[in-house]
Amino acid sequence: MNDAPVILHADDIIAGYLPGIDILNGCSMEVREGELIGIIGPNGAGKSTFLKALFGLVPIRSGTVSLSGEDITNMRADQLVHKGIGFVPQTNNVFPSLTIEENLEMGSYQAHKKFRENFDRVIDIFPVLGERRHQRAGSLSGGERQMVAMARALMMDPHVLLLDEPSAGLSPVRQDETFVRTRDINRTGVTVIMVEQNARRCLQIADRGYVLDQGTSAYTATGQELLKDPKVIELYLGTLGA
């Protein structure tokens, strides 16, 4: 039982992109400091929308989000970054014309004086980025771009990191590297909330998982319990969960 304090709490979130059309219909989540949380579910379940709502990118019409007890519902993304939340979108997550180092500089725009200190800390997690710091991000592979995006989000030394489909579109080898790096980030003390289509691999590394279906939180349990849950296997994991 994790008795760490609650760092992020979402209560009965109703949200959507267009007025009158709700994608989320009562999503709730409680995340404790240091946890790695996986969010899985079928396509169209609202997983990415939920993550974006937490980060102020989708308007919340009802419900609340709090960070360490402070109400952050519908707060702007730049304010959330300042308060210690990082976000890595699924696509268009690097500046292709900039070098790796310049991308990371963009990530530290609110704390530029700490750039060198944070750069060295992030390169400890992603050493290959340090070796290739002068290479333009547009010339990198999909997996390498994903590393840059994650590293840039870490440049503000966040307490909570939100990852939207980090393994999407990557080769199996690159997918595995992404999950390993995600666990490495979590082990540095960063709380991670990850939306993933690769449900089985996600639950293997997650402390706890949430299953979203039709815009609501359908199930929650430890990652290992969800991997063995007959309903979750049948509906979301298929033969991979057997």
Secondary structure, DSSP 8 states (H G I E B T S, - for coil): ---S-EEEEEEEEEE-SBTTB-SEEEEEEEEETT-EEEEE--TTSSHHHHHHHHTTSS-EEEEEEEETTEE-TT--HHHHHHHTEEEE-SSS-S-TTSBHHHHHHHHTGGGGGGHHHHHHHHHHH-HHHHHTTTSBGGGS-HHHHHHHHHHHHHTT--SEEEEESTTTT--HHHHHHHHHHHHHHHHTT-EEEEE-S-HHHHHHH-SEEEEEETTEEEEEEEHHHHHH-HHHIIIIIGGGG-
